Amino acid sequence: MEPKRMMTDPLMTYAWSGDASSYRLIPAAVVFVDSEDHVRAVFEAARAEGLPVTFRAAGTSLSGQAVTDGVLAVLGDGWRKMQIHPGAGQITLGPAIIVAQANAALKPFNRKIGPDPASQATCKIGGVVNNNSSGMCCGVAQNTYHTMARLRIVLTDGTMLDSGDPESCASFRKTHAGMLEELHRLHHEVMADDELVALIRRKYAIKNTVGYSLNALVDYHDPLDILIHLMVGSEGTLGFVSEVTYNTVPEHPYKSTALVPFPDPQSAGRAIIKLSNNGVQVTTGVTAAEYIERRALATVEHLPPMAPLLPYLTDNSPAVLIDVTAPTAEELAVEVEKAVALLASENATHIDFSTDEVRSHALWDIRKGFFASGGAMRPKGTSMLTEDVAAPIDRLADFVIEMRQLLDDHGYEDAIIFGHALAGNLHFQMSDDFTAPGAAEKFDRFSHDLSQLVSVKYQGSLKAEHGTGRAIAPFVEAEWGSKAYGLMHRIKALFDPELLLNPGVLLNADAHVHIKNLKAMPLADDLVDMCIECGFCEPACPSHHMTFTPRQRIAVTRERARLRRTGEDPERLKILDEGFQYAGMDTCAACNLCSLRCPVGIETGTMILGERARRRGDVARKVAHVAADHTGTIETAMRLGVGLADAAKAVVSAPVVASVTETARRLTGKRVPRVYEALKPGPGAATPVAPSADAPRGPVVYFPSCATRMFGAPRTAYDLKSTPDAMVALLTRAGYAVSVPEHLNGQCCGQPFQSKGFPEESRRVGGRLKAGLSALSHRGAVPVLTDASTCAKHLREFPGEAHVADSSEFLLANVLPHLTITRRVAVVAVHHNCSAQRMREQGATEAIARACADEIAVLSSITCCGYAGDKGLFIPELNDHATRFVKRDIPQGCDLGVSTVATCASGLSEQAGVPFVSLASLLEYASRPVG
């Protein structure tokens, strides 16, 4: 289902009212834009209504620049262009591409884009360009401003300019000669002022995103170049960026990482100064050094990667996370030796560099997650505040000490400090309850003193990389001086004289805008109260851009809780409660993949399951209780119904059957399941096989899941066995004596009851099965496996001695080593079901697929497929939306895919255009004896 193109209702506008910052503004309208024509139409309509326009990419902005009470124009699917140029020296990207996606595409070429923000798994290119984002390794030299080769923009008058297209540039020089002449005049005015030139050069020698990119007026002479570079870091206040081409930078394949503790902040600061190469960016040697103060380390010291460091940490010990990179192993060894010597010279207490990628990723995940994990340490009900500042690198040691003192003096003892130390860039975050009297005034006093410390005393930048937004807008003049500040107003007036674009952001005459519209974080549910609404979860959610994301589900839940508590607007509360049923609950897959993206593991899906349970009435609970006692009848009816539908398609065409059932669905309020071509009846239980008494690998219990028994695989070009028959054949072939539980009809893990909000019945049904499997396993002595990842994960949550293995982990460890592969398919598509992802089975699934195919193609566009039990039957739009790009993942010549859940395989077969089957069916075919 396509998302609504425009939304003005109270539910959806509130859902879009916040970004990752501490500000909240409810937009008058939310509109999805997918093309430059859409952008022009929004400009025209907003101008007619007298409303401003703010563009939104991923909403990970930290300074309030992606929220508005006007029109919020959200980037839709139309901006996902990605083109790697020959040799990978350049890459062209649409503004909706996530940074990590671009870098994943460039990785085979040992290249990456320059900007590398900590939110790169979530943030999008549009935001990166408009905030001139940097990051851990980016420094100053590799940000968008310096690595951009070309920019395509749309101005408020609707004009498109492509700086890489000579015809577009020539046309623009004619149609906008006056604008370019004024930019040329500004350039000469600045260049004639030596003091101003010196200020600009000094400000941009360190990270700086305060105000407009005035360095464009110094670095370039051609007004077209000036214009394009002024767009970078302009926070959507000058125009719309529709495409960018980056000059890529080396991503050396050899890297060594260490988290190095120091006895005190001063020694850590001095070590970083020595490592910084006088502020010159390098690609070989120390490419990242992240300062992490002791209080920040305390928020993560319970995590396993921190364990080796704990003996070396005192009450005042900071640590520095260091990356050393090189093009060869030999050069890496030399660079590591240099780094070790420098660190030792400043009394580092533990130096342990490692090339282990797993360890490196784990340490960097901790660092990238500080924004959320630090926020999760705050008292419940408080908002998280975050700032990032920079000072000249040679003053870093003193800067760290004074920043800590400033925070403590203003009562922010809970604050933590960390940052990109090679660039003199420190981040800090703290919390406060802005509903409490005096909290906003306290933050105001702190902000003014911070401005004096950073901008005046240290001649640094108040916003090194997060953008000015609303948070720093009142302090831009104090940092830059009146002359430079006046230039910024002239730039805004030249590009946007109507103040159509994001007014109040970056430049604002209101001296108190930084303490207005601050977020409240009312308590709503213990499961999610620590959420800081950072948005890291959103790319994992199958309903993202369809209805709600986890962040939006939490935000609306909080607002509903607040309205119930205060009683201030009963009518609005009713609207939010009623609308939440579909947008918040019905279309939530409850897959909890959001928890894997969340640095503190918040399970929004579990919150939704709890609310489903609370909304169930007595009648529904009684029906569920009866159903739990008659699961066999339900399974028989389901398999019969699917079989009849499939038989009908043999008599009448499949489209006719689908049309009839869709009519029935409309008439019954979607209570009738849909029918589609790939929906096939299941095989039931496995064909019995007498266990061999002398099986060399002993007994094994195999439980065919109810989904596997009810839903069959679509037809393929290969002679494949059904999943149950294939599993029994494989286990026997590998030397196991296979036992299958008797009276399988109706035996279920209970997960369907859990997902529908009946946890008691889930425990009753699943508990029965787990008890039976424990008995069959002789209290855990005999291995037990099932063929559905969802079932395996759910059964592990019940008490009982049997450890239920999933098919991928068991087949890889215990079956594949005892088989001979006799045939291989050319290419197989691989889907990672959400439960398999949560059990971290991706490697096992891919290893089995590789054993059976010459090539595998992992479905990169899908997180959870949205089938979600039976939602693919009753809310098919979720499956449609979640898999809308899957055909792009299917390479030419691929005619088969694998998944570890039968329902997911059924939905994918329909959406991807190739049949998806189980791992067992594929492996049995590939290892079947010839002849």
N, C-alpha and C positions, 0 to 999 in steps of 0.2 A: 504494500500500500504506500502510495506517495504521501509524504508528510503534507499537512495543510500548507499552502503557499504563504498565507498570511493569517495571523492569529491575534485577536484583540480581547479574547475572553479572560476573565480574572485568573483562571487556573493556569493557562499557558503563559500569560505575561508574567505572573509571579515566578513560574518555573524558570524563566529566563532572566530574572531580576538580579542575579548575582554572578560574579566571576570569582577568581581565586583571591581577590583583594578583600579588604575589610569594609567595602562599601556595598550598598544595595540601593538600586533605583529600579522602580517598576516601569517597564517600557509601555508607551501608549499602544504600540503595535510591534509584533515580531514578524519579520518577513524573510523567507528563504530566497536567496539570489543565486542563480546558476550561470549567468552569462553577463556580458557587458551590457546587453540590451536590458536585462533585468535591473542592473545598477542604474542605468539612465532612467528607467521607468520609476524607480524608487526616488531618485532625485526629483523628478518632475512632480510626483504625487506628494512627497513630503513638503516641497516648496509650496504647493497649492494649499496644503493644510497648515502651513506655518510650523512644521515640526522639524527638529534637527534629526540627522541620521548618524548612527554609530555602527561601524562594521564590527562583526564578531567572528573570529576564527575558532580557536579551541577554548577561549575563555580562561586561559591560565594566567592572564594578566594580573599583576600584583599591586598596581597603583591606581586602580579604578578607572582605567581607560576603556574598558569593554562593557560598561554599563551605562544606561541612559534612561531618561523618562520620556524620550522621543521615540523614534523608529529604530529598532535594533535590526540591522540587516545581517542575517546569519549566512555564512558561506555554505552552500549546499554541495551536492555531489558533482556539479558541473566544473569544479575547479581542481580536479584531480590529475591534471596533466603532469606527466613525468617523462622526459626524453633525455637520455644520456647521449652526448655527442661523441663522435668517433674519437677513440683514445681516452675517453672519460675525463678529458681535461676540463670539460664544461658539462653542466646539467641544467636543463630548463624545467622549471617547476611551476605548477599552479599553486595558488595561495592556500588550498585545502589539503595539500600534501603534508603529512606529519614528518618532522625532521628525521626520525628514526627510519621511516620508510625510504627516504632518499638515501640515507647512509647505508641501509641494507642493500639497496640496488647498486651502490658504488663499491661496496666491500670487495667483490671479486676483482676489482681493478686496483685495490689498495689505495682508494681515494675516498674522500668524504667532503661534505661542505664545511666551510669554516666555522659558522656559528654552532655551538654545542651546548645549549642551555640544559640545566639539570632536568627540565621538563620535556626533553626531546622525544620521549616515548608518547607524548600527548600533544605538545604544542605544534602549531601549524606554521607553514612558511609565511602566510600573510601576516601573522603576528610577529614573526621573527624579523621580517623586513621593517614593519611599522614601528617596532620597538628597538631596532638595531641591536637585537639580542646577541649576547656573547656566550660565556659559559666557562667550563673548567679549563679547557686547553686553548680557547679561542684568542684570549688576550685582546689587544687592540688591533693588531695587524690583520686578523682573519675574520673580522665581523663582516656583516653584509655591505656596509659602506665601502670597505676596501676590497672585497672579493666579488662584488657584483659586476658582471660584464654587460648586462642589459636589463632594462626594466620596461614593462608595459603598464600604462596607467590610464585611468579615466578621470578627467577633471569634472568639476561640478557643472560646467556648461555642456557636458556630454561628450567632449572631445576625447578621442583616444590618441595617445602618443606611444609609439613603440621606438625606444631609443636604438634598437638594433636594426630598424628598417629605414633605409635611406629615404624612401618615398614618404613614409610617415613623418620623418624629421623635416624633410623639405616642405611638406604641406603645413606642418605646425609652425615653421618659421614664418610662413606667410600669414596664416590665420591668427597667430598670437604674437605678432611682431612687437606690439606694445608691452606685453608681459615680459618678453625676453629682453627688451630694451631696459625695462626697469630692473631686472635681475643683473644686467650688465652694469647699470649705474650703481647698484648696491655693491657689486664686486669692486669697482674702482674706488668707491667711497671707503670701503673697508681697507683696501690695500694702501690707501693714502694715509692711513692712521697706524703708525708703527706700534703704538701702545696696544691698540685693539688687535692687531695681527699677532703680537706676542702673547696676548691673553688667550686668543683662540688656539694658537699652537700649543700653549702650555696646558690648556683645558683638555685637549684631545691627545696629549701624550699619555694620559691615563684613561681608564674606562670612564665614559661620561655619556649619559643619556638625558641630561637636564636641558630642557628647551630644544629648539630646532638645531639641526646640524649646521651650525655656522661655519664649520670648517669647509663646507662646500664653496663658500664665498672666497676662501683663501686658496684652496687646492685646485680650483678650476677657473678657467678664463671664459670658455664657451658657455653662454647662458643656458644652453640646452643641457650641458653636463651639470651645471649648477642646479638646475631645476630637478633633474633626476636624482641627484644626491641629497637635495633638500627633502625629497619624499621619504628617504630612509630615516627612520626614527621619528617621523612626524605623527605617529599614533592616530592615523586616520583622520587628521584634521585638515589635510591639504588635498586629498584625492583618494582614489581607490587603486590599489595595486592588483592587477589581474594576472601578472606573470613575471617571473624573474629568471634570468640565466646567471648561474654562479660559475666563477672559475673555481674548480675544486682544488683541494689541498691534499698533500700526501697523508695517507693513513698507513704508517709503516707497520709491517707484519710482525715485527719483533718488539715485545714490550715487557718490562719488568715493573712490578708494583710493590710498594711497601707502605705500611702505616707506621710512622716513626714517632714514638713519644719523646718528649723533652722534659727536663726538670722544671721549667718555668716558661712563661710566655716570652720573656725577653730573649732567651736563647733560641727559641723557635723562630722568632722574628728575625734575629740576626742570621740564622741559617738560611731562611728564605731569601733574604737580601743577597746572600752569596750565590744562591742557586738561580737568581733571576736573570743573570747575564746582562746586568745593567738595564733591564727592562726590554731588551731586544727579543722578539719572538723567535723561537727556534722550532724546527720539526724533528731534529735529531738531538737527543740529550734529554734533559728534564723538560717535559712538555706540560706538566701539571704539578702543582703543589698546593694542596688544599689545607688551609689552617683550620683546625677544629679545637676549640677551647675545651677545658675539662668539663664544664657544665653541659656542653653539647654531647660530649662522649658519654656522660652519665645517662642520657636518654636512650642510648643504644648498647650499653655495655652488657646487657643480657643476651645479645645476639651472638650466635656461635662464632662468626669470624672475629669477634672482639676478644675471645677467650685468651689467645696467646699474649695479648698486651696487658691484661689486667694486673699481673705482678709488677709491672713497671710504672703503673699510674699512681701518682700521689694525689693529694687534694688539689694540687695546683698544676698538674701536668697536662699541657695541651699535646696534641699530636698533629703530624702533617702527613697527609696522604699524597704520595708521590708516584708519578708515572715517568719512567725513562723509556724512550722509544728510539728505534734505529732501523735502517733498511736491511741490516745483516746481523746475524748472531754475534759475529766478532766485534762489530762496532758497538753493539748493545753492551757487551761485556766491558768494553773500555769506558763507555759512558756511565755504567753502573759504578764502576770503580771510582770514577771521579766524584760521583754523587755521594758515595759512602764516605770518602775522605772529607768532603765538605761538611757532611752531617756530623761526623765524629769530631770535627774541629769545634763544634758548638755543643758538645757533650750530649748528643742524642743517646738515650738510654737503651734503645733496642733497635737495631737495624737489620731487617730481614727481607731483602728483596726476593721476589719470586716471579717466575714466568708462568705460573699456574693460572690459566685463564679463569677457571672456576673461582679461585680465591680472589682474583682481581675483580671479577664481576661482582662478587659478593661484597667486597669492600666499597666499590663504587656505588652499588645499589644503596648501601647504608648512607653514603654521602649525598646521593641524589634525593634520598628520602627524608633528609633532615627537615625540610619545609613542613612535611606532614607529621613525621615522627616526633619532632620537637613540639609541634602544635598539639599532638595527642597527650603531651605531658601537662597541658594547662588544666586548670580547674574546669569542671564541666559548667557549661553555660556562659563561658567567656569567649570573646572573639580573639583571633590571633592577629597580631600586627607584625608586619615584616618590612624592613628597610634594607637597602644595600648602598654602601658608600665606598668611596675610594680615596686614597691618599697617595702621594708619591712613594714609590717603593722603598726609597732610602730612609723613609721615616716610619716604616711599618711597625718596628718594634715598639716605639713610643705610642703610635696610633692605637694599637691593640689595647694597651694598658689604659689609655684615656677613654676609649670607647666603653670598656668594662666599668670604669668608675662612673661615667655619665649615666649608664643604665641603672646602676645601683643607687646613685644619688637621687634618681627620680622614682625610686620604688619599684623598679622592674628587675628585682633580684632573680626572678624566674627566667629572665632572658638568656638566650644562648647565642654565641657568636661562632661563625664559621665563614669560610669564603675562599675565593680564588686568589690566593696570596701572591702568586707570581705577578699579578696585575695590581697589587695593592688594594684589592677589592675585598671588603668584608661584608658579610650578611649578618643581620641579627634579627631575632624575632622574640616577641614577648606576648603576653596576653593581658586582657582587661575585660571587665564587664561594662559595656557602654550603656547599660540600663541603670547602672549605679550612679548616684549623685557625685559629681566632681570628676568622673572618669575622663570625659572628653576634655575638660579643662587641664587635667594632669597631662594628657597626651599633647595638648597644645603647648604647654610649657616645655615639655621634653623636646618637641619638634623645633622650637625656636632655639633652644640651647644646642641641639644637634646641628642646626644650620650654622651657628657661630663656630662650633668646634670644627666641623668639616670644611665648610666653605671659606671661612675667614682664617682661622688659626692654621689649618693644614693646607689651605688652598687646594682642596680636593673637590670631589663631586658628590652631591647628595643622592644622586641616583646613578650608579655606575652602569647598571644594565637592565633594570626593571622598568625604565621609562618614567617620565614625569607624572603623567596621569593627573588625578586630583590630589594625590598625596603630597606632592612637592610643588604644585603650581604656585602657591603663595610665596614660595621661597626662591623662585627662579631669578628674580631681580637682585635679591641679596647675594646670590652666588655669582651672577654675571656682571652686575653693574647696570646702571640705567642706560648707557649707550648701547650695549649689546642687547639689552632687553627691548629697547625701542626697535632695533632691527628685526627682532622676532615678531613684533606686532605688525610691522610693515610687510613681512613675508606672509603672515596669515591673511592680511587684508588683500594682498595681491592674488593669492590663490582662492580665497573663500570670502569675498566681501560681504556675503549674505549671512555669514556665520551658520551655514547649513551643516557643516561637518563637525561633529563631536565638540560643540562649544563648551568652554569651561575646562576642557582637558588641555594640559600643557601650559596654557596661558589663562589666568583667571584673576579678575580684580577683587574677588571676594577673599579677604585675608583669613577667613575661617572655613573655607571650603573643605580643607583637609579633616575637619572634625564634624562635618555634616553628612547625613545619610550613612552613618556608620552601621554596620551589621549588628543585629542582635542574634544571639545563638541560644534561644530558649531550649530547655530540656524537653525531649520528646520521646526518646526510647534509649534505654541503656546500651543497646546494640550499636547505635550510631551517634550518640551524643558527642563523641570525640571527633567527629568529622569536621574538617576545616573548610570543606567545599572547594578543595583545590582542583578537582576535575580530572585527576590522574586516572580515575576509574573509567571515564567515559568511552574511550576507544574500544574497551572490551565489551561494552553493553550491546546486545543485539537490537534493542529498541532505540538506540541513539539516533536522533533526528527523525524518529517515527513518532514516538510519544515522549516518554521521559528517559532520563539517564539516572544512574544511582545518585549522583549529586542532586539532581532535580527532585527525585523522590524524597530525599532527605530534607531538602529545603522546604518543600511543600508540607511534609509531615511536621516540621518544626513550626511553620506558620499556622497550621491547623491546631497544633497543641497550644500555641500562644493565644489564638482566638478563643479556644475553649476555656482557657484559664482566665482570660480577661473579660469574656462575654461582650466584647466591644462591637462586633459586627456579625450578628447571627446569620444574616442573609448571605454574606460572603462566605462564612464558614460552611453553610449548606452547599453552596456552589462548589467549593473546594472539595468537600467530602464526597459529593456525588461524582464529580469529574475524576476524582482519584481512583474510582473503581476500575475504569478502563485504562486510563493513562498510567496510573501508578501500580495497579495490581494485575489486571488481566493480561497486560502486555509485558509484564516482568517475567522473564524465563526462570527467575530464581536460581540461575546457574552459579551465582556467586563468583564468576570470573572477575568481577569487580574487586573482590578481596585480594586477588593476586596482583593487581595493579596498585592497590592501596598500600602505602608504606606501613600502615598500622593494621592492615588486614581486616578492615570493616566489611562485614557481610551484609550488604543491603538486601540481598535476596532473602536472608534469614529474617530480617525485619518484616519483609513483605509476607513471608509465610506466617509469621506471628499475627499479622493483621488479618490475613485470610481466615485464620482460626478464630480470631475474636469476632469477625463479622458473621460467622456461621451461626444460624439459629438452631433452636431445638429440633425442628423438623429435619433440617439438613443433617444434623448429627445422628438422628435416629436412622435416617436413610443410609448414611455412611456405615453405621453399626451393622445394619442388615447386610449391606454390600460386603463388609469385611467377613461376614459369616458365609457368604455365597460367592466367593471369588471364582470358584470353578464354573458356576453358571454364567458369570459375567464373561469369563474368558471364552467359553464355548460360543456365547452369543456374539462376541466381538469377532471371533474367527469366522463364524458363519456369516455375519453381516459383510465382512470384507470379501469373503468368498463369493457371496451372491452378487456383490457389486462388480467383482471381477468377471463373473460369469455373464452378467448383463452386458458388459462391454464387448463380449464375443457375439452377442446377438444384435445389440444396437451399438452405434459408434460411441467411443469413449466421450467425445464432446457432448453428445446428447445426454448420456448418463450424468455427466458433470453438470450440465445445465439443469436437469431435473432436480438433482440433489441441492444445487444452489438455490433453486426456487423454494424447496422445502426448508432450507436453512433460513431464508428470509422470513418465511411464514411462521417459523417456530422460534424466532429470536436466536438463531445460530445454535439451537440445541441439537440439530442433526449434523453429524460429522460430514465433512466434504469427501468427495470421491475424486480421485485423479488417476492418471494412467499408470504411474509407478506404484500405486498402492496394490499390494498383492497379499493374498492370505498366507498365513504362516504354516510351517510344516508340522506344528505340534511337537511332540516329544521325539527324541532320537530313536532310530531303529535299534531295538535291543541287540546287544552283543554279549555273548556269554564271557564273563571275565576269565582270563587265562590264569590258571593256578601257578604257572611258572614264569609269569611275566618278569623280566629281569629288573625292571625298575619299580616293581611293587604296585600296590593299589592306588587309585586316585578317584575322587568323587567329582563328577561333572554335573553342574546344575544349569540346564538350559533356561535362561531367563524368560519371563512371561512375554516380554516384548519380542524376543526371538521366536517364541512359539506362535505368537499371534500375527506377526508381520513377516512376510516372506520377501526374498530378494527379487528384483526385477530380472527379466530375461537378459542374458549376456551372450557374447559371441563365443563363450567358453563353456565346456562341459563341467559346470561347477555343482558340487553337492550343496544341500541345504546346510546351514550353520550347525545344527545339532549332529547331523550325520557326518559332516566334515570333522567336527571336533572329536567325535568318537573314533573315526578312522585315524586321525592324527595321533591321538593318545595311544591307540593300539599299535600303530606303526612305530611309535617311539619306544614301545616296550612296556606300556602301562596296562594294568588290569583295571578297566574302566567300570565304575558303578554309577548309575543314574538313579536319583531318587524315584521311588514308586509313586503312583498316583500324582503325577506332576500337575494335572489340570487344576488351576486355581492357586497353585503355590506361587507366592509373590514376596518380594523383599519389603513391600509396604511403601515404597517411595511414591507411587501414585497418590496414596492417601495423604502423605506428607505434603506434597506439592499443592493439593487442593484445600489444605487447611484443616486436616483431621489428624493431628499428631497422635492422639490416643489410639485410633484405629491403625495407624501406621506401625506403632509399637506392637500392637497386638498381632497384626498380620506378619510383620517382619520378624517379630520374636518367635512366632511359631516355626517359621522357616529356619531361622538361625539355630533353634533348638534341635530341629530335625537333622540339619547338616552337621551339627556338633556330634550328634549320636552316630551318624554315618561315618564321621571322620575318626571315630573312636577317641573322642575328646581331644581332637587336634593332632592325633598321631598320623592320620592320613591326609594328604593335601586335598584341598577343595578349590575348584575354580568355576567361574561362570563366564559367560560370553558377552556380558554387557558391562561397560565401565560404570554406568550409573548404579547398577545393581550391586556390583562389587563394593563400591564406595559406601553405599547405604548399609549394606549388611555388616560392614566393619564397625558401624556405630552401635550395634546391638551387643549385649553381653553373650558370651558363649565361647567355647574353646576353639572352634573352627576359624582359622584365618582364611577368608575367602579371597583368592587371587583373581585378578582380572586376566582376560585372555592374553593380552599383549605381554604382560610381564611373565606369565607362566610359559607361554609358547616360546618366548625368546630364551629363557633360562633353562627350561627343562625338556623342551620338545625339539626345537630347531637343531641343537647340537647332535641329535640322534637320527636326523633325516638326511637323505640325499636329494638335492634339487635336480630334477630331471628335465624340467622345462621352465622357461621364463617368459613373462609377457614383456612387451616392448616398454611400456610406460604405464604407471599406475598413479592415480591421484590419491592423496592421503589427507583424510580429515581427522583432526584431533578433537574428539568429543570433549565437552566442558568438564565432565567428571574425570576423564583421562588426564586433562590438563591439570586439574587440581591434585591428582595423584602423581603428577610429573612423569607420565608414561610416554611422552612424545618420542623420546629416544628409542624406546623399545618398539613402538609401533613402526617407526621409520626403519629400524633395523630389519624387522621382518619383511616389510615391503621391499626393501633393497635386495633381500635374499631372493625375492620372487620376481623382480623386474629389472630390466636394464637401466631404467631411469624412474625416479619418483618425482612427483610434483605436489608439494605440500600446499594445501589451500590457504594462501596467505591473506586472502581478503575476508576470511571468516574467523570469528572468535567462537561464540556459541552460534549454532545454526538456527536457533529460534524455534526448533520443533518442540523442544521442552515437554517431553512426555506425550500428551495428546493435544497440545496447543496447535500443532501442525494440522490437526483435524478440525478443531473448533475455532481457532484464531489463526487461520493460515496467513494472514497479512504479516504476522511477526516473522514467520519462516521466509516469506517472500522478501521482506525488507532485509533481514539479516544475511541473505544469500544473494543479494541483487548483483554482486560483482563476481560471483563464483565462476561464471563462464570464462572470465578473463584468466582464471587460474588453470584452466584445462588446456594443456599444450596440444599442438597438432599431433595426431596419431594416437592420442589417449582414448581408450574405449572402455576403461574400467577404473573404479575407485574403491577405496576401502574406508570403513568406519568401524568403531568398536561398539556401536549401539544400533539396533535394527531400525528404530524409528528415525534416527538421524539419517541413516542410509537411505531410507525411503524418501524422505524429504529432499535430500541431496540428489537422488536419482532424477527427481522431477526438475529441480532447479538447474542442475549442472548440465543436463542433457546427455550424461553417460551414466550407466548403472553403477551403483555403489553396493558392495557386498561386505561380508565380514572378513577379518583377517584369517579366520580358520578356513573359510571356503577357498580363499586365494592360496594359502599355504598348502592345503591338501592337494589342490590342483598342481601346484608347482613341484610337489614332492611325490606325486603319484607314480608308482612303478610303471615303466614303459612296457607294453606288450602284455 
